[in-house]
Amino acid sequence: MSTEQPPPAAPSGPLPAAPPSAAPAALRLEPVTPSNIDAALELKVRPDQERFVSPVAKSLAEAYAYGETAWPRLVYDGDRPVGFVMAFFDITFYPDRPGDLPRSGLWRLNIAAGTQGRGYGRFAVEQVAAEIRRRGGSRVTVTYVPGEDGPEPFYARLGFRPTGELSGDQSVAELDLS
């Protein structure tokens, strides 16, 4: 994923089913703890993707600073960490705008360079969507840096639709969970 700031919105349908490339029972999200923080910090996206997403270290610093709303997790395939996802919950993007409702969604998604294309990103997004539903939410928001070879096609395949908004220099898209 490529979110630099907590994201804004655009409706669609539920995440389309895709054949998992990894055994679903082997995939899970785990909180970042003292026992796995080094593994989290070692996760790197491909060099050509670095301009689209901040490193895990920045995400963990933001999670510390925004502890009430940040939800950082490692993506595991069995015992091997293959990615990092950080969600946010109940953030108002434009508090000075009347009617701007709190949003929840993807703040960051980093899938390790050598493990991409195996369904780990989809799994992470599905798990964030499930957590948002569990908390009573009905939409997932994402922001991403636009550009050739960027993450927009990935999010579009999952059903995210651009809202036409910008959050800083990032495009905003939403997935309707209702």
Summary of the structure (lengths in Angstrom):
residues: 178
radius of gyration: 15.0
end to end distance: 22.7
largest distance: 46.5
contacts: 569
relative contact order: 0.27
helix: 26%
strand: 30%
